[in-house]
């Protein structure tokens, strides 16, 4: 009965953990102090986030990775732009928000987004 609500499969859970880790790292590199000291590394991290986000989005809704591919794409653009306007802390807050959602759904194997879209990746 407890497993009736599980709709996140192992590949989907691993993708969410990767997205959560990249969201935190991207948020940390978006902070003003880090960006002013090592700005080029911020761009490299954002490019990696965009690459992984594109891979997850291309995996689509069949594998369930698109639910965190699109937020990772949005976050990569925000983490690249916000330090330029000296608001990098918003990138960190957004990264923490995405990471909490990613790690929580990977741990519990229940995702409300998958439920709304009728996607069950646990098969």
N, C-alpha and C positions, 0 to 999 in steps of 0.2 A: 504494500500500500504506500509506503514512503517513497518508493522509487517511481511511482506513477507520474510524478511531476518532473522527473529528470528529462531535460531536453537538450543537454550540452554533452556532446561526445568528447572523446579524448583528444582528437585533433583540434577541435574547437576550443577546448580548455587550454591546450598548450599555446594556441594562437592568442588567446586572451592574456595569458601570463606574459608572453613576449610583448604584446601591445602595452600592457601595464608597466612593464619594466622600461620600455622605451619612452613612455609618457613621463615617467618620473625623471629619467635621465635628460630628456628634452626640456623639461621644466627647470631642472637645475642649471642647465647650460644657458637658459634664457635669462637668468638673473643678471642684473646689471654689472655686478662685480666680475662675474665669470666672463660675460660678453666683452667687457672692456679689456680684460687681461688676455683672453684667448678667443677672440671673436671668430676666427676661422674654424675652430673646433665646434663652435655652435652651428655653423653652416654645415659641417660634415655630419653632425648628429641629426640635424633636420633633414638632410638628404637621405640618410639611412632610414629615418622615420617615414619619409615619403615613399621610399622604395618598398619597405615592408608593408606600408599601408596599401600601396598599389597591388602588391602580391596578395594580400588578404582580400582586397576588394574584388580582384579577378577570380579568386576562389569562389566568390559569390555566396548566394544564400543556400546552396546545396550543402556545402561544408560548414556553414554557419560563421565563417570567418569575416564576412562582410560587415557584421554587426559591430566589429571593432576595427575594421579596415578604414571605413569612412571617418570615424572620429580621429583615428591616427593621422589620416591625411589632413584633416582640418587643423589638428594640433600641430602638425609639422609646419604649416604656414604661419600659424599664430606664434609659435616659438621662434620663428625666424624674423617676424615683423615686430613683435612686442619689445624686444630689447633695443631696437632702433629708436623707438619713441619713449624709452626708459620706463616701460611698464612690464618688465619681464616677470615680476612677481605674479601677475595674472596668468602667465603661462605656466608657472609652477602650480598655482591653485587649480587651473584646469587639468594639468597633468595628474595631480593628486586625485581629483574627482574621477577622471577616467580610470586611473589605476585602481582605486577602491572598487569601482564597478567591475573592472576586469578580474581582479583577484577574488572578489566575492562570488561572482558567477562561476569562475573556474573551480572554486572550492566546493560550492554547494551543488554545482551542476544544474542549476535552475536559472533560466534567463527569461525575464519578462518580454524582452524584445523578440526572442525566438517564439515565445508563446503567442504574441500578437500576430506575428507573421505566419504562424502555423508551421514553423520549421522545427524538426526534431532531428538533431545531429547525433543523438545517442544510439541510433540503430546500428 
